[in-house]
Amino acid sequence: MRLTRTNTRRSSWIPAIPVFLAMAAGLGSAVVASSHREAPNITELPKVDGTDFYMFRSYEPGRQDFVTIVANYLPLQDPYGGPNYFTLDPDALYEIHIDNNGDGREDLTFQFRFERNVKNIALTIGPEGNQRTVAVPLVNVGPFPSRPGDDATNPAAFNVTETYSVTLVRGDRRRGDRSAVKNSQGGSSTFAKPFDNIGDKSFPDYEAYARNFIHSIDIPGCSTPGRVFVGQRKDPFVVNLGETFDLVNTNPLGAEDGEADSLAYKNVTSLVLELPIGCLTRAGEPVIGGWTTASLRQGRLLNPRPSSGREGKGATIEAGPWVQVSRLGSPLVNEVVIGLKDKDRFNASEPKDDGQFADYVTHPTLPALLNALFGVRAPALFPRQDLVLAFLTGVDNLNQPQNVVPSEMLRLNTSIAPLPKGSQKRLAVLAGDAAGFPNGRRPGDDVVDIELRAAMGVLLPAAVAPDGQLPYTDGAFVDDGYFDESFPYLRTPIPGATKN
């Protein structure tokens, strides 16, 4: 793959910003939710559908020497989605990968495995002499707390608990050295996960309950503890989804806050790690790349006679090697860059093999669709070798690793200091804020508007992007004010019911 630079107008404060902005021809006309149901096969496997991936220098006061990584799964959760709600798949492997030398291969992998445990709470039903002990059909039979001293990690009135383990793999994700990540308090390798936000009667103070599940962790080979939280959160992505899919049935030059957020009342399940920078980077290389994947066993058979006991055990028989079915690094890639015929293949691929998708970057189709829908003039520059730089290598003088191998992932320069909440620019690099997208991604970075404007070449010369200066927007506004100042940053999930 040939990498060349094109002549672009350069920012006065960071030499390579135009390269990033030029990426837009591949990343943003018919913008959709960042990775919700983005490929045909993954629509059949919602529990392993990765929705968003974030990676940023922690901006909680006193935590600036850490990187926070968020991998969201199981999209479009309706808060009232009982009676079983949204557990993760105990037969799946959820992974967060870090490349710290730019070669497009994982150097560190954090593997998450889940267990769903059913207590089988039962009630005695019937008059004396004709009584039966019968299992209840519900996941909870009372609120939390139901009595003084009720254990948040195992509420007395809750019929189901969910736990998980985290394993650190150094080197190849399947053949590397494996070590268990352990709880700093007590040394256990099993972590508790909160139940979903059923409603205000079940959880009078859900956030107070959920914060019991922020665990301090000991990371193998790292002297500084980190933190982990896995649980349901309010979906942090903001997008005008319905009108976008209806042939972009909105005004792309309207008010930045003039449209509804289609995900305003949806939740997701978040895997959140906070890790010391020194445990992620290599000496002399501050840039790390990250992405998340989910895999299932190659063989899955339905059991015609599922065993009783713990839910899910015996319903299927799993066998064979792991097969990757979901992949997510930078936002909107599989949605609006990769052609429909290759979406499942992209989800099954690894960054080191991304040369196979180069045509989607150098000759993107979506700007032409926007041109057809609205008559705006798309950038006229082919092949888009500048797109290759931003899409596959990171931006030079911002977040490009030394000796980089072209490969799609989210890249973060850990030497760039974070900005506190209230000071972050929602358009990030486009607005002069180097601590945000595409230098990693913070929750408050409005990647939809960033990529829409970049799609039409906001910093390309007018000769190749004649309409590039127009303020394109999907109308669904987001900034850092939508999120918390402290770990895990994403806000309390929407409750399934509220008090009357």
C-alpha positions, 0 to 999 in steps of 0.5 A: 500500500503506497503512502503519500502526502497530499498538499493541504492547508495546515493548521498553525498549531498542529501541522497534520490536522488537515490529514485527519480532516481529509479522512472524512470522505470515508467517514461520515455522510450517512452517519449512524450509531457508532456501531449498533447493528452495523453488519448483517451477521452481528444483528443475529448476535446482539450480546456480542455486538460492540457499539462504541469504543473510547480511549482517553487520558483520564480527566478525573482530578488526580488520575491524569497518569491513567488511560480510561478505555471503554468498550460498550456492548449490546446495543439499543437496550430498552430500559424496561426490557424485562423480565431477563434484561441484558446479561452478557454471553457466558459462552463469549470472549470479550477482549480489549486489545492494545498495540504499543509498537505500531505494528498492527498486532496486539501486544496486550489483551484484556480478556473478559469472561462472564458467568450468570448464576441463578439462585433459584428462589422458590416460594411455598405455594398451596395449603398445608397438606397440598404444598409445593415449592415452586421456583419464581419466574422473576429475577428479583422479588424485592428491592435493594437493599431489602434489609440492613446490611444487604450485600450489594454484590449478592442482594438477598431478594435478587434471583440472579447475579453476574460475575466476570474474570479478567485475564491479561495476555501479553503477545498474541491473544491466543498464544501469549503469556496469560495472567489473571487480573485480581481484585486489590482487595482480597486478591480474588480473580472473580469480580461482581457485576451490578444488575441492570437498572430495573426501576426505582422500586427495585433500586431506590438509588441505583447509582449508589448501588452501582458504585459498589462494583468499581473494583481496584485491580492488580495488573500482572507486571504493573506495580500501580493498581488500576480500576475496572467497572462492568455494568449497564450505563446510559448509552453515551452515543448521541445521533439523530438515527431515524432521520439519518437512515431515511436517506438523511431526511434532515437538514445537514446545515441546520442547528447543531442542537435542532434534532432529537437524540435517537439514543436518549432513552437507550442503555448499553453494557460497558466494560471500563478499564482505567490503566496506568500509562506506564503499564500500556506504553513502551519506552520511547513510544507514547502512542498506543492503539486500541480496539475491542473484539468479541468472539464465539466458539466455532461450533454451537449446537442447540440442546433439545433437552437443556439441563435445569439449574443455572440459566444458559448452561445446557441450552447450547453446546459450544466447541471449537476454536474462538471465531471473532464476530465483532470488531470496533476501533475508530467510530463509524468505520464499518457503518459508512466506510466498508461496503455491505458485502464486506461488513461481516469480513471486516468484523472477523478481521484483524488490524494487521490485515487491513490492506484488503480494505484499502479501496474503501478508503482511497475511493470512498463512496459515501461522499458521492451519496451525499452529493446525490442527496443534497447537491453539495460538492464532494471532495474531488481528490482520487486516490485519497492517499491522505485518507490512508494516512488518517484512516490506517496510520494515525496523523503525523505530529499528533498520534502516529506511532514510529514505524507504523504499519497501516491498520485501523484502530483508535490511536492515542498519544499519551503524552498529550495532557487531558483537559478537565471537564468543562474545558474540552471542545466538542469538535476536539482536534477540529476546534484546536483541542488535541486531547480529543478525537481522533487522538483517542476518543472521549465521551463528549467528542461529537464524532458525528459532526466532526466526521460530517464536516471532515467528509466534505473537506473542511480543511482541504483546499477549495479546489478539491473541496468547494463546499468544505467550509459548510457547518455540517451537523446531524443536529444531535448535540453532545459535549463533555457536560453530558458525562461525569467528571469521574470514573467510569464517566458514563452516566446512570442507566435509564431506569425501566420504571420511575416512581409515580 
